[in-house]
Amino acid sequence: MTPREIVLEQISHRETRPIPFTLSFEEGVDTRLDEYYGTDSWRERLPAYIVNVTAIDPDRPSPIDGVTYRDAFGSVWSTAGRPMHLLEPGLKSPSLDRYDFPSWEIFVDENLREQALETCAKYSDSFLVAGFGWGLFERPWIIRGFENAFSDMIVETDFYEELLDRVLQMHLKFVEVSAQLPVDGIMFSDDWGDQRGVLIGPERWRKLLKPRLAKLYEAVHSHGKIALSHCCGNVADIMPDIVEIGLDVLQSIQPEAMNPYELKSRWGDKITFWGGLGSQGVIPFGTRETIFEEVRRLCERMSPGGGYILGPAKALQPETSGANAAAVLEAFLQFSGHPAAVV
């Protein structure tokens, strides 16, 4: 089977060998691997199971100086330090009356679309996913500021729902544009949780986000595509709702926040889980033996019956040593069913 067929089998809850996996790197970790092995030939051994493309520029940034920019919603960002962070919201008061909400068309980038088409042609045997960045929950707090948006939910609920609906209509257009690419799925990215639970609480999530997310996933399915979403944090309390509204694949599965094996036992026949290897502890600070043991356990316990894609909860972070990055790569190859040798 091709990498694409293997991923599709897993999403259809049919067990495969090998188990598909993804592995990406931040800020020089891949270069550290080149140095560790003394060659970059390991890159050729990394299967391209899932390949991401986009036709959407989610920010349309206008530079202010070397480290700050203003996005198309009027919000100011700083790229000094890590991660980049919001300095000033574009909408200062809870009203859209005098706010110039940008049109969805300005975010469609023809250069990105052409690059996406080229990538899709190059990786036609891979499972192709189109995404467009900030999610339905994230965009309102980017426009209003984090604390303001949380206050709006409670004391300016009508305004907040109006803002949500404006973002929803924009995202429905983004889905339509993305679905015109020759891709298998549409990828959302929306961090609903922190490590304690759902940020706005399950009930408020169900009231404000659930019906609107259902419309987005329905739109994806109407185009014959698979709905995937990245979400950090602990969302175990709303897993039945996530399944109910039709999300096909949930990515991250941050083990520091929720137990992947419990998720598998309770919902593994209804949704595909993608991720599960801890990016906060095991990967950067674990021993080689610890990394191998946890990857082995993930493959053995998450893969039965299909519905699993192996991966780290996040891309390998900058604090990951070359030796630990190599351990992750080699463990993925070995326990997923690929040859363990890298170079």
N, C-alpha and C positions, 0 to 999 in steps of 0.2 A: 504493500500500500504506500501511497505517497504521504508525505507529512500532513497534507490537507485532509486526506481520507482518514488518517489516524485520529486527528483532532475531531473530525466529524463523528467518528465512531464513539469517541469518549462522550461527546455532547449528547449523543443518542443513547447513552448509558449502556454501551457495549464495551466490555473490557478488551484492551489491546496490549500487545507486547511487541514493540516497546511502548512504554508510557510516554506520551508527549511531554516536553518540558520547555520552559523559556528561561533565559539567563541574560540579563543586561547589566550594564556597569555605569557607574557615575564617576566623573572627575578623575580620570586617570587610572582606575582600577584595571582596565584592560591593558594599559601600557605596563602596569606593574606585573601583570601576568606574562607579557612578552619578556620582561626582564627575568622573571622567575624561571621560565623555561629556556631562556636564551634564544628564542625564536618566536615568530608569530604564527607558526603553522598550526597551533592549537585552534585558531579561528576557523580553519577549514573543516575541523571535526565537529563544529557546533551546528547541530541541525536547525534549519529555519522552519520550525513547526508553525509559528505564528509570526506574521509580519504586519506591522502597523503603518498606515498611511493616513493622510488627511488632505482635504481640499479647503479647510477652514483655518484662518488665522484668528484665534479667539480673542486677541487683544487689540490688534492694529495699533501697536505702540508708536508714540511720537516722542523721540528723545528730548529730555530736558537738559541733562548734562551727562557726564560719563557713567553715572551710576543710578540715575533716576529717569523714569519715563512716565508719560500719561497715556492711559489706554483710551479706547474709543468711547468708553462710558464716562470719561472725565476723572477717573481715579488715578492717583499718583502712586507709583511703586518704586521701591529701592532694590537694587541688585547688589548692594554692598553687604557682604556677609552671606551666610547661608542659613535658611533658604531666603529667597527674595521675599519681600514683605510689603504689605499695604501701608503707605504713609498717610494718605488722605483720600477719603471717599469722594466720589464724583457727585453724589446727591446728598446735600447737607440736611435737608428737611424731609419729613415723611409725606411727600406729595409729588405727583408726576405732572402737575399742571404746567409748570414752567421748565420742565426738564426735557432736553432734546434727546429722547431715547433713540439710539442709532438704528438704522435700518439693517436688517439681516444681510442684505446684498453686499454691504461693504466688507463683510468678513470672508466672503468667498474669494479665494486667491487663485487666479488662473495659473500662476507659476507653480503653486503647490499642487493644483489639480493635475498639471502636466507631469510633475514629478511623481505623483501618486500613480498615474497611468503607467509610467515607465517602470516603477517598482512592481506594480501588479503584473506586468508582462514578464519581468525578470523572475519573479517568484510565483509563477502560476501554479506550481505544485504545493505551495504553502497555503495555510489558512489565513486569509487576508481580512484585516480588520480596519475600518475607517473610524476615526475618532475626531472630537472637536473640543477637547479641553474642559474648561470649567463646567460644573454640573448645575442642575436646577436649584439645589440648595446653596451652592457656593456663590453663584453669580449675584443674588440679592445682597449678600453681606459684602461682596466686593464693591457693589454700587453704593451701599449705604454705610459700610463700616461694620465690623463684627458686632460690637456691643449695640450699635443702633439697630441693626437688623433683628437681634434677639429681643430688644425692647419693642420693636415694631410688631413682632409676632403676638405680643400680649396686649399692648395698649393702642396699637394702630393696626389692628388685624385686617380691616377692610383694605387699607393701603397696602399692607404686606401681600395680601392675596392678589390685589391688582398687579403689583410688581411681579409676583410669581407668574401670573398669567401672561404678562408681557414677555417674560423670559421663556415661558413654555412655548409660546407661538414662534419665537425666534428659533428655539431648539427643534421644533417640528420642521421648520424650513431647513435647518442644518441636517436633519435626518434625511430629508428628501434629496438634498444635494449629495450627501455622502452615499446614499443608496444608488446613485447613478454611476458610481465607480464599480468596477468588477470585483466586488469584495463579498466575503461570506457573512460578515457580521458588522454591527455598529457598536462601537465602544463608548460608554459613558464614563465619566470620572467625577465622583461626588462623595466626599467624606462625610457620612452621616454620623459617625461615631468617634469617640475618643476611647481610651482603654478601659473606661469605666462603663460605658454604655452609649446609647443614642443621645447625641448632644442636646436635642430639644425634647427628649423624652418620647417614648413610644406613642402615646396618645396624640401629642401634637404632630408628630411625624405622620401618623395615620390620617389626621385631619387635613394637614396642609400639603404634604408631599405625595402621599400614596396615590390619590386619584389622578394627579398630574403625571406622575411617573408611569402609571398604567397607560395613559394616553401615548406617552413616548414609546413604550415597549410595543404597544399595539401598532403604532406607525411603523416601527422596525419590521414587525412580523408581516404587515400588509405589503411590504416590499420584498418579502421572501427572504429576509435576512435574520440572523441570530442576534439577540440582544445580550450584550455583555456589559458589565459595569465594574470598575475599580471602586473599592470603598475601604478605607482604613478604619481601624477601631473595632469596637465590640457592637455588633448588630444582631446578636443572637436573639434578643427579645422581639425583633421584627422579622425573623426569618420566615415564619409562616406567611406574613404579608408579602415579602419579597417574592416568594414562590407563587403566591396567589396572583400577583399582577403580571406574572409572565417573564420575569428575568430568567434567561437561560444559563448564564455563567456569571458567578460572583468571583471577582479577583481580589487578591491580597491575602485574605484568610490569615490575619496577623495573629500568630499563636500567643504572643504576649498579651493579647486582648481577649481572645476566645479560643476554645479548645477545638482544633480542626477535626479530631476524631469523634467528638460528640456531634459536631455538625454533620459529619458523614453518616453517623448512625441514625440520626433523626431525619435528615433531609436529603441524603445522598442519592436517593432514587428519583428525586424530583428536580434537582438543580445540579449543575456542574460546578465544582469548586476548583479554583486555580490559584496555586500558591502554597502557603503553609509553613515554609521554612523561615525561622525567625531572623529578621534583619537587625534586631536591636541587641541580641545576645549571642545566639549560636553562631551566626556567620562571622561577625567581627571579633568575638572574644572566645569562641569555643576552640577546643583542640581539634586536630584533624580527626581523631577518633570520635569525638562528640559529633562533629559534622557528619561523618559517615554513618554513625548510628542513627541519627535523626532522619537523614535522607532514606536510609533503609526502612525505617519504621513508616515514614510517609508512603513510600511505594508499596509496602506490604499491606498497610491498613486503609489507605485512601483509594487504591486502584480497583479492588474487587467490585465487579458489577459495572465498571466504567464510571463516567461522571467525574473524572479527575484529570487535571493538568498540573504537573509538578512545577514548582517555581519558588523563588524567594518571595517573601511578602512585599519587599521593595527591591528595586535594583540594588546591586552590591554597592554599599555606601563607601565614601572616600576613606574611612578609617579601616577598611578591610585590607589586610596584608596580602601580599602576593601568595604566600603559602596558604592562607585560608581561602582565598579566591580559587586557587588551584584545587584545594580539597573539595570545594563545592562543585566545581566543574567535573572533577573525576568521579565524585560520588553520584552526580546526576547521570553521567554516562554509564557507570557500572550498574546502578540499581534500577535504572529505567529500562535496561535491556540492551544498551549499546556497549561496544567494546570500551574497557576502562582506559586503555592506553590513549594518551593525548598527543604526544610528540614522538 
